[in-house]
Amino acid sequence: MNSLPHDYLEQMKELLRDEYPVFIKTYEQRPTRGLRINTLKISPEEFTKCVPFQLNPIPWCNEAFYYQHEVDRPGKHVYHAAGLYYIQDASAMAPAEALEPQPGERILDLCAAPGGKTTQIAAKMKGQGILVANEIDPIRIKALVENLERCGVTHAVVLNENPVHLTKRFRGFFDRILIDAPCSGEGMFRKDHDVCDRWSLRAVEKCADLQLEILAAAAPMLRPGGRLVYSTCTFNPTENESTIQLFLEQHPDFALIPVPQAKHYQPGRTDWVPNSESDLNQASRLWPHYLQGEGHFVACLEKRADSPQGKQRLGKLPPVSVDAVKQLRKFTKETYREDEWSEGNLTLFGEHLYQVPVELPSLKGIRVERPGRYLGQVKKGRFVPSHALACSSRVDQVIQSEQLAQNDPQLLQYLQGEAIPTQLENGWTLVAVEQFPLGWAKASGGLLKNHYPKWMRWKSYA
Ligand code: SAM
């Protein structure tokens, strides 16, 4: 690679010194590729039994593997459409591992799109608790929602806000917060040349200012004793160790704690920050010349347990109409083996019905992309189930499903939006690859009419 920015190369040469030749050699190698199994759908043991790809474990993430991009294309496999895994750079898996999310907690992913780390956190939470995924960019948020749906996440609230607008509302609310900050992306240069073209010393400074602003907005939202993980995919100390140092100077109620998987990584570089007094070597650096991955920085911070506890006022979401509940119950009775909806957890935005996590602060005035699990649309006299509901249901929950084998040509027809013949009774049917749901179809007169979302339909199988 001969077109890396001159200032970038000079900077790395000065920082890395003896290590520089080994580091720069990594630009002659192809990026490694990783995938992370979505344990909301399948265990790593089951997956490795049925998977058609050659996999090698990623040491710092039990559910993740390297695959061979030259041989296999897991992004184009039907198991991907069924949400069995997420394609993710191995080093990008480190921040959510460091966060150590637990089922039942309240967790915020503040810079979430396209959702690599959000889906990783969601799987670790096992669908229990509240996961707030925020993304400022109204375009990028679409991919976040699509990935959460594909992975069958049921307990996420998706917001489209500037972090500073969330601070007051969620004061002291979260047990854990992840800030996977916007950055100059030096660890993306091998994969994405546009990131490289946008890089400049000025851009690095601007990113560092923004990162500090996001950290400051996040700090009050963490409960005393809670954990905040800060990460970037850049090597620049201005956006990493220096940002953390400045944050700690301005927030004495926070302290660095060791990154749990630190033994796999290199330590943060205290010596790269002028006048540093803090223990920045507790942060971790993932370097492409030490491990297989594009590169990341991860810092784990804890808020002191004796910090003042913010006040939390829980809010109410718009109520559901009697008709909406009636339509949902009718659909459920015809389609599901059991009725699992409690009215207290339902909310209606226009004609869109959602199942929401209880115990949420008021979302009034906040841009909400998804207040919870999207169930479907309440139309005049009928309920149309959402794709999200299909992806987050199991075949054993529904009365009727069409389960197709991995190599059944009808699977491709379904994913391309075509109707497929069936022996099933008329009614809503979950179409699945083996036992893994792909979407809805409506059986009628021996045909399964296709309800796979139009914008997701496959053009060709290869
Ligand atoms: N965590 C994501 C994942 O694992 O898929 C990647 C996040 S990416 C590194 C950083 C995100 O921060 C981008 O989606 C970007 O739109 C968002 N962002 C940009 N400016 C922001 C700001 N001022 N506040 C919060 N987020 C911002």
Residues whose N, C-alpha, C, O or C-beta is under 5 A from the ligand:
A	BS01	SAM	L110 C111 A112 A113 P114 G115 G116 K117 I136 D137 R140 P163 D180 A181 P182
